[in-house]
Amino acid sequence: MALGSNPQREPEYENVKKELKKDHRYRSREDEVAARVINKQRKQAGETKRKVLLAGL
C-alpha cells in the first residue's frame, strides 16, 4: 500500500488487486489501479488530508 494509507484498507486493496489479476484487466498495472481505487474510496470517505488552496491571499 501507499505510504500514509489506512492499514484497515490493506485487505481491501489486496482483494481489488486479486480481482483485477483474475479478470486479466490492466495487465502489469494492477497495483497502480488497485491503489487508485482505494485512494478514491478513502477520499470519498473523508479519510485523507486535504490541502486547501486559498487563491488571492
C-alpha positions as CSV (number, residue, x, y, z in Angstrom):
1,M,0.0,0.0,0.0
2,A,1.0,3.6,-0.4
3,L,2.8,5.5,2.3
4,G,0.3,7.1,4.7
5,S,-2.6,4.8,3.9
6,N,-5.0,3.3,6.3
7,P,-3.9,-0.2,7.4
8,Q,-7.6,-1.2,7.6
9,R,-7.8,-0.7,3.8
10,E,-4.9,-3.2,3.2
11,P,-7.2,-6.3,2.8
12,E,-9.5,-4.4,0.5
13,Y,-6.5,-3.3,-1.6
14,E,-5.3,-6.9,-1.9
15,N,-8.8,-8.0,-2.8
16,V,-9.1,-5.4,-5.6
17,K,-5.7,-6.3,-6.9
18,K,-6.5,-10.0,-6.9
19,E,-9.8,-9.4,-8.8
20,L,-8.0,-7.3,-11.4
21,K,-5.4,-10.0,-12.0
22,K,-8.1,-12.7,-12.1
23,D,-10.1,-10.8,-14.7
24,H,-6.9,-10.0,-16.7
25,R,-7.6,-6.3,-16.6
26,Y,-5.0,-3.6,-16.6
27,R,-2.1,-6.1,-17.2
28,S,1.0,-5.2,-15.3
29,R,-0.8,-2.2,-13.8
30,E,-2.9,-4.0,-11.2
31,D,-1.0,-2.4,-8.3
32,E,-1.5,1.1,-9.6
33,V,-5.1,0.7,-10.4
34,A,-5.9,-1.0,-7.1
35,A,-4.2,1.8,-5.3
36,R,-6.1,4.4,-7.2
37,V,-9.4,2.7,-6.4
38,I,-8.6,2.5,-2.7
39,N,-7.4,6.1,-2.7
40,K,-10.6,7.3,-4.3
41,Q,-12.7,5.4,-1.7
42,R,-10.6,6.9,1.1
43,K,-11.1,10.4,-0.4
44,Q,-14.9,9.9,-0.6
45,A,-15.0,8.6,3.0
46,G,-13.0,11.7,4.2
47,E,-10.0,9.7,5.4
48,T,-7.5,11.8,3.5
49,K,-5.9,15.1,4.4
50,R,-7.0,17.8,2.0
51,K,-4.8,20.8,1.1
52,V,-6.8,23.9,0.8
53,L,-5.5,26.4,-1.8
54,L,-6.5,29.9,-1.0
55,A,-6.4,31.9,-4.2
56,G,-5.7,35.5,-4.0
57,L,-4.5,35.6,-0.4
